[in-house]
Amino acid sequence: MTGPASPATPTTPGDDMTDRRSPLHDEHVALGAALTSFAGWQMPLRYTSDLAEHTAVRTAAGLFDLSHMGEIEVTGPDAGAFLDRALVGDLTGLRVLGARYTMVVQEDGGVVDDLVVYRTGERTYLVVANASNHEVVLAELRERAVGVGAGLDVEVVDRSQATALVAVQGPHALAVVEALPGLAPAPDAPADVTPATLRYYACLPMVVDGTPVLVARTGYTGEDGFEFFLDAAAAPALWRALLAAGADHGIVPAGLSARDSLRLEAGMPLYGNELDRTTTPHDAGLGRVVRLDKVDAAGEPVPFVGRDALAARATSQPARVLVGLQGLGRRAARHGYAVLASDAPDAATVGTVTSGAPSPTLGHPVAMAYVTPEVSAEGTELAVDVRGRREPVRVVPLPFYRRPR
């Protein structure tokens, strides 16, 4: 999913009048956020410091505005069958009020975007796209509805402009949500499910002081957390209520910069860095999301977009492998830096860094990189060209960080 590809330059409110503003824009300004232009939006980069916000999410709770994400509703009697043809995952097999990480790919298997899909009803799905790819995904789904989905009864509707998305992430996230005044199950919610019993990658219709919200136990930080989908006009009241509810639980507002360092520690891909149209899910170590075994109602293999290319890729030797790199020095590798076979002056280039930064949690630099298979084994020592200086790194498993259970 999407975070900032690299540290951005803060702006003052109104610097770029072409950018869209979040429904929480005034809240961010009141909190003194440094705003940045990202994916056509003015969004908070940070409120205090990157380190403080990152640490709060790892130790207590952080509150994020994710209203720049795209929300696309797919409805109709054949909604699941259509998504099975349009995406790489098995969406008819997704339980109602479940969620699934999946991707939309080209015919050659290259990733157009990575998505989270929520099944909100028997015939209703919510597709959440990255901010930078919202319009692309919307166009792809509409085109595929009359292409691979020809003959199926389905409707694709963009709900993004009317929808806000607010996330609470961190070990105290549940305590914050349970302290939220006026939170109650929606009339159509399962009677036996509460935020405490809600499974990871599941959602629950609720109300907050009468305002409908969809509460999902999902996130992009590697921590426990909840994401609230709601009407954009109601977002400021919910934002303030969550900050108040979390005051005794260490909650802080957190910006895009902390979100990026958190997802990197958790080994989560960022579109435009680890994923793009030249990369297949298998290249990124995410071949598990491709369901070549899904079948239609007649028991026939589903001819989803990219199936043939991905079936061939699943059995072929990779040209490159996504690995984790632990920095053995103090200087961090960054996106686009060359990975070298050693720190020798004549060392061959064996890969490229996709994301990298100092890890506040681990205390040393970390990076993800695509490298050639022969140097991808855990423990292999390599080097990264950091502005002309060769910094030693070691191949380590992903993710770099796993939250305590």
C-alpha positions in Angstrom: 0.0 0.0 0.0 1.0 3.6 -0.3 3.2 5.8 1.9 5.7 8.5 0.9 8.4 7.1 -1.3 11.0 9.3 0.3 11.0 12.2 2.8 9.1 15.1 1.2 9.5 18.8 1.6 6.9 20.3 4.0 4.7 23.0 2.7 2.5 25.6 4.3 -1.2 25.4 3.9 -2.3 26.6 0.5 1.2 26.4 -1.1 -0.2 24.2 -3.9 -3.8 25.0 -4.6 -4.1 22.2 -7.1 -3.9 19.6 -4.4 -7.0 18.2 -2.8 -7.5 18.7 0.9 -8.5 16.0 3.3 -11.7 16.4 5.2 -9.4 16.6 8.2 -7.2 19.4 6.7 -8.3 22.0 9.3 -7.5 19.5 12.1 -4.0 19.1 10.8 -3.4 22.8 10.6 -4.7 23.3 14.1 -2.3 20.7 15.4 0.7 22.4 13.6 1.3 19.6 11.1 4.0 20.1 8.5 2.0 19.4 5.3 3.3 17.9 2.1 2.0 17.4 -1.4 1.5 13.7 -2.0 -0.4 11.9 -4.7 -2.4 15.1 -5.5 -3.3 15.7 -1.8 -2.1 18.1 0.9 -1.3 15.6 3.7 0.5 15.7 7.1 4.1 14.7 6.9 4.6 15.0 10.6 3.2 16.9 13.6 6.2 16.9 16.0 9.1 14.6 15.0 9.3 11.4 12.9 11.0 9.6 15.7 8.4 10.5 18.3 5.5 9.5 16.1 7.1 6.3 15.0 7.9 5.4 18.6 4.4 6.2 19.8 2.9 3.7 17.3 5.4 1.0 18.4 4.8 1.6 22.1 1.3 3.1 22.5 -0.9 4.4 19.6 -0.8 6.7 16.6 -3.7 8.3 14.8 -3.4 8.6 11.0 -5.4 10.4 8.3 -5.7 8.1 5.3 -8.4 9.9 3.5 -6.3 10.2 0.4 -6.8 6.5 -0.3 -9.3 5.4 -3.0 -12.5 3.6 -2.1 -14.3 1.9 -4.9 -17.6 0.0 -4.3 -18.3 -3.1 -6.5 -21.9 -4.3 -6.2 -24.3 -6.6 -7.9 -25.3 -10.3 -8.0 -22.0 -11.1 -9.8 -19.7 -8.8 -7.9 -17.6 -11.6 -6.5 -17.3 -13.4 -9.9 -16.3 -10.1 -11.5 -13.6 -9.4 -9.0 -12.3 -13.0 -9.4 -11.8 -12.2 -13.1 -10.4 -8.6 -12.6 -8.0 -9.3 -9.7 -5.5 -12.1 -8.8 -7.2 -13.2 -5.6 -10.2 -15.4 -4.8 -12.9 -12.9 -3.8 -16.0 -15.1 -4.1 -14.3 -17.2 -1.4 -13.9 -14.2 0.9 -16.4 -14.4 3.8 -18.8 -11.6 4.4 -17.1 -8.9 6.6 -13.8 -10.4 5.8 -10.9 -8.6 4.1 -8.2 -9.7 1.7 -4.9 -8.3 0.4 -4.8 -8.7 -3.4 -3.6 -7.0 -6.6 -4.7 -5.9 -10.0 -2.2 -6.8 -12.7 -1.6 -6.3 -16.4 -1.9 -9.2 -18.9 1.9 -9.7 -18.5 1.6 -10.0 -14.8 3.0 -6.5 -13.9 1.4 -5.0 -10.9 -1.0 -2.1 -11.5 -1.7 -1.7 -7.8 -1.9 -3.6 -4.6 -5.3 -3.5 -2.8 -7.3 -4.4 0.2 -10.8 -5.7 -0.6 -13.5 -5.8 2.1 -16.6 -7.9 1.5 -19.2 -5.7 3.2 -22.2 -7.8 2.1 -23.3 -10.8 0.1 -23.2 -8.7 -3.1 -21.1 -5.7 -2.0 -17.3 -5.3 -1.9 -15.2 -2.3 -1.0 -11.9 -2.0 -3.0 -9.3 0.2 -1.4 -6.6 1.5 -3.7 -3.5 3.5 -3.2 -3.9 7.2 -3.4 -1.5 7.5 -6.3 -3.3 4.8 -8.3 -6.9 5.5 -7.4 -7.9 6.8 -10.8 -6.0 4.1 -12.6 -7.6 1.3 -10.6 -11.1 2.9 -11.1 -10.5 3.0 -14.8 -9.2 -0.6 -14.9 -12.2 -1.9 -13.0 -14.7 -0.1 -15.2 -12.9 -1.3 -18.3 -12.8 -4.9 -17.1 -16.5 -4.8 -16.1 -17.3 -4.6 -19.9 -14.3 -6.7 -20.9 -13.5 -9.9 -18.8 -16.7 -9.1 -16.9 -18.9 -8.9 -19.9 -22.3 -10.5 -19.2 -21.9 -10.3 -15.5 -24.4 -8.1 -13.4 -22.0 -5.7 -11.6 -21.7 -2.0 -10.9 -18.4 -0.1 -10.2 -19.0 3.1 -8.2 -16.3 5.5 -6.9 -17.0 6.4 -3.3 -13.6 8.1 -2.6 -14.7 11.8 -2.5 -17.5 11.1 0.0 -15.4 8.8 2.2 -12.8 9.5 4.9 -10.4 6.9 6.4 -8.9 7.3 9.9 -6.6 4.7 11.4 -5.6 4.0 15.0 -2.4 1.8 15.1 -0.3 0.5 18.0 -0.4 -1.9 21.0 -2.9 0.4 22.7 -5.2 0.7 19.7 -7.9 -1.6 21.1 -8.0 0.4 24.4 -8.4 3.6 22.4 -11.3 2.2 20.4 -13.0 0.7 23.4 -12.8 4.1 25.1 -14.4 5.9 22.2 -17.7 7.4 23.5 -20.9 6.5 21.5 -19.3 3.5 19.8 -21.9 0.7 19.3 -22.7 -2.1 16.9 -24.7 -1.2 13.8 -28.2 -2.8 13.7 -27.0 -5.3 11.0 -23.8 -6.2 12.8 -23.2 -9.7 14.0 -24.3 -9.9 17.6 -21.3 -11.9 18.8 -18.5 -9.6 17.4 -16.9 -6.7 19.2 -13.7 -4.7 18.4 -12.0 -7.0 20.9 -13.1 -10.2 19.2 -12.8 -8.8 15.6 -10.3 -10.9 13.8 -7.3 -9.5 11.9 -8.3 -8.7 8.3 -12.0 -8.5 9.1 -14.5 -5.6 9.4 -17.5 -4.7 11.5 -20.3 -2.2 10.8 -20.7 0.1 13.8 -22.0 3.6 14.7 -20.3 6.4 16.6 -22.9 8.7 18.2 -25.3 7.6 15.4 -22.8 8.0 12.6 -22.3 4.8 10.6 -18.7 3.6 10.4 -17.1 0.5 9.0 -14.4 -0.6 11.5 -11.7 -2.8 10.0 -8.9 -4.6 11.9 -6.3 -3.8 9.3 -3.3 -1.4 8.9 0.1 -0.7 7.4 2.4 -0.4 10.4 3.0 -3.9 11.6 1.1 -3.2 14.8 -2.5 -4.1 15.9 -4.9 -1.4 14.7 -8.3 -0.4 13.4 -9.3 1.6 10.4 -12.5 3.6 10.3 -14.3 4.3 7.0 -17.0 6.9 7.3 -18.7 9.8 5.6 -16.2 12.6 5.0 -18.3 15.2 6.7 -18.3 13.2 10.0 -14.5 12.7 10.0 -13.4 15.8 12.1 -15.7 14.8 15.0 -14.4 11.3 15.0 -10.7 12.5 14.7 -11.2 14.7 17.8 -13.1 12.0 19.7 -10.3 9.4 19.0 -7.6 11.8 20.3 -9.6 12.5 23.4 -10.3 8.7 23.9 -6.6 8.0 23.5 -5.3 10.7 25.8 -4.8 8.3 28.7 -3.3 5.6 26.3 -0.5 7.7 24.8 -2.0 8.4 21.4 -0.4 11.0 19.1 -1.3 12.1 15.6 1.2 10.6 13.2 2.1 11.6 9.6 3.1 10.0 6.4 6.8 10.0 7.3 6.2 7.8 10.4 3.9 5.6 8.4 6.6 4.9 5.9 9.3 4.0 8.4 6.8 1.8 10.3 5.8 -0.1 7.1 9.5 -0.5 6.1 10.3 -2.2 9.5 7.3 -4.4 9.0 8.6 -5.4 5.5 5.4 -4.2 3.8 5.7 -3.2 0.1 5.2 0.3 -1.2 3.8 0.8 -4.7 6.4 2.6 -6.8 9.2 1.1 -4.8 8.8 -2.6 -4.3 5.9 -2.9 -6.7 5.3 -1.5 -10.2 4.2 -2.5 -13.6 7.6 -4.2 -14.3 7.2 -6.3 -11.2 5.0 -9.4 -10.8 3.7 -10.5 -7.4 6.1 -13.4 -7.5 9.1 -11.1 -7.9 8.1 -9.3 -4.7 7.8 -12.6 -2.8 4.0 -12.2 -2.8 3.1 -15.1 -5.1 0.8 -16.4 -2.4 -1.8 -13.8 -3.2 -2.1 -15.2 -6.8 -4.9 -17.8 -6.8 -4.3 -19.9 -9.9 -6.6 -22.5 -8.4 -9.7 -20.4 -8.3 -12.6 -21.8 -10.3 -16.0 -20.4 -11.4 -19.5 -21.7 -10.5 -19.1 -24.4 -13.2 -15.8 -25.6 -11.7 -13.7 -24.2 -14.6 -10.5 -22.2 -14.0 -11.2 -18.5 -13.8 -9.5 -16.7 -16.7 -8.5 -13.6 -14.7 -6.4 -10.9 -16.2 -2.7 -11.9 -16.1 -3.4 -15.6 -15.4 -1.3 -17.1 -18.1 1.7 -14.9 -17.5 1.6 -15.5 -13.7 1.2 -19.3 -14.2 4.4 -19.3 -16.2 6.1 -17.0 -13.7 5.2 -19.3 -10.8 7.3 -22.1 -12.2 10.2 -20.1 -13.6 13.5 -19.2 -12.1 13.5 -15.5 -10.8 15.8 -13.0 -12.4 15.8 -11.0 -9.1 14.7 -11.6 -5.5 13.4 -9.1 -3.0 15.5 -9.3 0.2 15.9 -7.5 3.4 19.2 -5.7 4.1 20.6 -4.9 7.6 23.0 -2.0 7.5 26.3 -2.9 9.3 27.4 0.8 9.4 25.6 4.0 10.3 24.6 5.4 7.0 21.3 4.2 5.5 20.7 3.0 2.0 17.9 4.8 0.1 15.6 4.2 -2.8 17.6 3.7 -6.0 21.0 3.1 -4.5 23.1 0.3 -6.1 23.7 -2.9 -4.2 27.2 -4.3 -4.8 28.7 -7.8 -4.5 31.2 -6.5 -1.9 32.9 -3.3 -0.7 35.8 -3.8 -3.1 36.4 -0.9 -5.5 35.7 -3.1 -8.5 32.7 -4.9 -7.1 29.9 -5.7 -9.5 26.4 -4.3 -9.1 24.0 -7.1 -8.1 20.8 -5.2 -7.3 19.0 -2.0 -6.4 17.6 -0.7 -3.1 13.8 -0.1 -3.2 13.3 1.4 0.2 15.7 2.2 3.0 16.0 4.2 6.2 17.4 4.1 9.8 15.2 1.8 11.9 14.1 3.7 15.1 12.9 0.4 16.6 16.0 -1.7 15.8 18.7 1.0 16.1 20.4 0.3 12.8 19.7 1.0 9.1 17.4 -1.4 7.2 16.5 -1.6 3.5 14.7 -3.7 1.0 16.3 -4.4 -2.4 16.0 -6.5 -5.5 19.1 -8.6 -6.0 20.2 -11.4 -8.2 19.4 -14.9 -6.9 23.0 -16.0 -6.3 23.4 -13.3 -3.6 20.0 -13.6 -2.0 20.7 -16.1 0.7 20.3 -15.1 4.3 23.6 -14.0 5.8 25.2 -13.0 2.5 27.3 -9.9 3.0 27.1 -7.2 0.4 27.5 -3.5 0.1 25.5 -0.5 -0.9 26.8 2.6 -2.7 25.7 5.4 -0.4 26.7 8.6 -2.3 30.0 7.2 -3.4 30.9 5.3 -0.2 30.5 1.6 0.1 28.5 0.7 3.2 28.4 -2.9 4.4 25.0 -4.7 4.6 23.9 -8.2 5.3 20.9 -10.1 3.8 18.3 -10.8 6.5 14.8 -12.2 6.5 11.7 -10.0 6.1 10.1 -8.5 8.0 12.7 -6.7 10.1 10.2 -6.3 12.9 7.3 -8.4 14.2 5.1 -7.1 17.0 5.1 -9.1 20.3 2.1 -11.5 20.5 
